[in-house]
Amino acid sequence: MRSIFITGVSRGLGQALAAALADNDTRIIGLGRSKGDFAGEFHSCDFTKPQLAASILGEALSSEDLENASSIAFIANAGTLGPLAKAQNLDPFDIERAIAANLGGSAISAVSFLKRVENIDRPKLFAQISSGAALPDRAKASWSLYCSCKAGQEQLVRTIAAEQTGAPFPTKFVNINPGVMETAMQEQIRATSPETFPEVARFIKLKEEGRIPSPDTVANKIATLLASHETLENGKTYDLST
Ligand SMILES: NC(=O)c1ccc[n+]([C@@H]2O[C@H](COP(=O)([O-])OP(=O)(O)OC[C@H]3O[C@@H](n4cnc5c(N)ncnc54)[C@H](OP(=O)(O)O)[C@@H]3O)[C@@H](O)[C@H]2O)c1
């Protein structure tokens, strides 16, 4: 049986992933602040409280019989846009929380996962749910915290991927750019004023034209990608946005 850990299962893509990946041969372990309708093994953790989150992740990982799993995957999906505001209007509390929830959460997840699986000789994968916002040419006004965290998550993955090359029992680290999806994040984007986010009209138009896929559609693409995770390339970013 394969074991898959997913952060942020309460709604949006995480909720859809938990449904898309579920079958009789898969054990899904959910993590996040709240569980929503997720019915499997769930561990409540808030990445804005890093010490506590690391301890909860450590316990969640060590309580699983991963040595006998057919494969082991961790999907770092939890995230937040944080406040969408021009830099001069961000306060230190918002900055701390957004970085902790996004980049900090991914680092804690990766470190906790590696500590647990380092010596396990099974196919192992850490998949970071990234975003086009990580790309240098997609820097968007008022998204400074989100864009910088997504870029940081991608580089975190590439860095650890390099470390894993040559490890006795390497874990593959990949980024997955899911593309836009109709979740709470898109609602927050569309609710931003044009003064704050000049590109907002484009996102509203995407919605009006029915061009934003559901998280279920995207989750099915990710499930297909993960089904052949032996063939995935360590350190690569998989772009599902097109
Ligand atoms: N939606 C898009 O168009 C889009 C595009 C590209 C990439 N992405 C990426 O896709 C991933 C999922 O986004 P989504 O659109 O599904 O967002 P969403 O609907 O807002 O869901 C975010 C999930 O993350 C959890 N979360 C937020 N802050 C947390 C924290 N401090 N600690 C633990 N869990 C926390 C939430 O839990 P609670 O329910 O407890 O709040 C929720 O389960 C993110 O990494 C995002 O960057 C989204």
PDBQT file of the ligand as one rigid body, heavy atoms in Angstrom, charges set to zero:
ROOT
HETATM    1  N1  LIG A 301      -5.964  28.554  -6.664  1.00  0.00    +0.000 N 
HETATM    2  C1  LIG A 301      -5.108  28.851  -7.611  1.00  0.00    +0.000 C 
HETATM    3  O1  LIG A 301      -5.473  29.460  -8.646  1.00  0.00    +0.000 OA
HETATM    4  C2  LIG A 301      -3.662  28.432  -7.469  1.00  0.00    +0.000 A 
HETATM    5  C3  LIG A 301      -2.803  28.654  -8.550  1.00  0.00    +0.000 A 
HETATM    6  C4  LIG A 301      -1.486  28.236  -8.461  1.00  0.00    +0.000 A 
HETATM    7  C5  LIG A 301      -1.035  27.609  -7.318  1.00  0.00    +0.000 A 
HETATM    8  N2  LIG A 301      -1.881  27.419  -6.257  1.00  0.00    +0.000 N 
HETATM    9  C6  LIG A 301      -1.338  26.711  -5.084  1.00  0.00    +0.000 C 
HETATM   10  O2  LIG A 301      -2.174  25.591  -4.786  1.00  0.00    +0.000 OA
HETATM   11  C7  LIG A 301      -2.080  25.279  -3.384  1.00  0.00    +0.000 C 
HETATM   12  C8  LIG A 301      -3.491  25.128  -2.818  1.00  0.00    +0.000 C 
HETATM   13  O3  LIG A 301      -4.166  26.353  -2.962  1.00  0.00    +0.000 OA
HETATM   14  P1  LIG A 301      -5.774  26.454  -2.988  1.00  0.00    +0.000 P 
HETATM   15  O4  LIG A 301      -6.098  27.331  -4.127  1.00  0.00    +0.000 OA
HETATM   16  O5  LIG A 301      -6.377  25.114  -2.865  1.00  0.00    +0.000 OA
HETATM   17  O6  LIG A 301      -6.002  27.309  -1.654  1.00  0.00    +0.000 OA
HETATM   18  P2  LIG A 301      -7.178  27.293  -0.562  1.00  0.00    +0.000 P 
HETATM   19  O7  LIG A 301      -8.454  26.811  -1.138  1.00  0.00    +0.000 OA
HETATM   20  O8  LIG A 301      -7.117  28.616   0.065  1.00  0.00    +0.000 OA
HETATM   21  O9  LIG A 301      -6.686  26.168   0.478  1.00  0.00    +0.000 OA
HETATM   22  C9  LIG A 301      -5.496  26.356   1.200  1.00  0.00    +0.000 C 
HETATM   23  C10 LIG A 301      -5.288  25.199   2.163  1.00  0.00    +0.000 C 
HETATM   24  O10 LIG A 301      -4.085  25.478   2.911  1.00  0.00    +0.000 OA
HETATM   25  C11 LIG A 301      -4.375  25.414   4.309  1.00  0.00    +0.000 C 
HETATM   26  N3  LIG A 301      -3.593  26.386   5.062  1.00  0.00    +0.000 N 
HETATM   27  C12 LIG A 301      -3.572  27.730   4.872  1.00  0.00    +0.000 A 
HETATM   28  N4  LIG A 301      -2.778  28.311   5.793  1.00  0.00    +0.000 NA
HETATM   29  C13 LIG A 301      -2.306  27.302   6.590  1.00  0.00    +0.000 A 
HETATM   30  C14 LIG A 301      -1.441  27.261   7.705  1.00  0.00    +0.000 A 
HETATM   31  N5  LIG A 301      -0.947  28.381   8.273  1.00  0.00    +0.000 N 
HETATM   32  N6  LIG A 301      -1.138  26.062   8.264  1.00  0.00    +0.000 NA
HETATM   33  C15 LIG A 301      -1.660  24.915   7.754  1.00  0.00    +0.000 A 
HETATM   34  N7  LIG A 301      -2.499  24.898   6.689  1.00  0.00    +0.000 NA
HETATM   35  C16 LIG A 301      -2.821  26.076   6.114  1.00  0.00    +0.000 A 
HETATM   36  C17 LIG A 301      -5.855  25.742   4.406  1.00  0.00    +0.000 C 
HETATM   37  O11 LIG A 301      -6.353  25.247   5.637  1.00  0.00    +0.000 OA
HETATM   38  P3  LIG A 301      -7.579  25.959   6.430  1.00  0.00    +0.000 P 
HETATM   39  O12 LIG A 301      -8.810  25.382   5.828  1.00  0.00    +0.000 OA
HETATM   40  O13 LIG A 301      -7.422  25.564   7.837  1.00  0.00    +0.000 OA
HETATM   41  O14 LIG A 301      -7.490  27.431   6.188  1.00  0.00    +0.000 OA
HETATM   42  C18 LIG A 301      -6.416  25.041   3.171  1.00  0.00    +0.000 C 
HETATM   43  O15 LIG A 301      -6.645  23.668   3.439  1.00  0.00    +0.000 OA
HETATM   44  C19 LIG A 301      -1.285  26.429  -2.752  1.00  0.00    +0.000 C 
HETATM   45  O16 LIG A 301       0.051  26.004  -2.539  1.00  0.00    +0.000 OA
HETATM   46  C20 LIG A 301      -1.325  27.526  -3.805  1.00  0.00    +0.000 C 
HETATM   47  O17 LIG A 301      -0.203  28.374  -3.720  1.00  0.00    +0.000 OA
HETATM   48  C21 LIG A 301      -3.181  27.817  -6.310  1.00  0.00    +0.000 A 
ENDROOT
TORSDOF 0
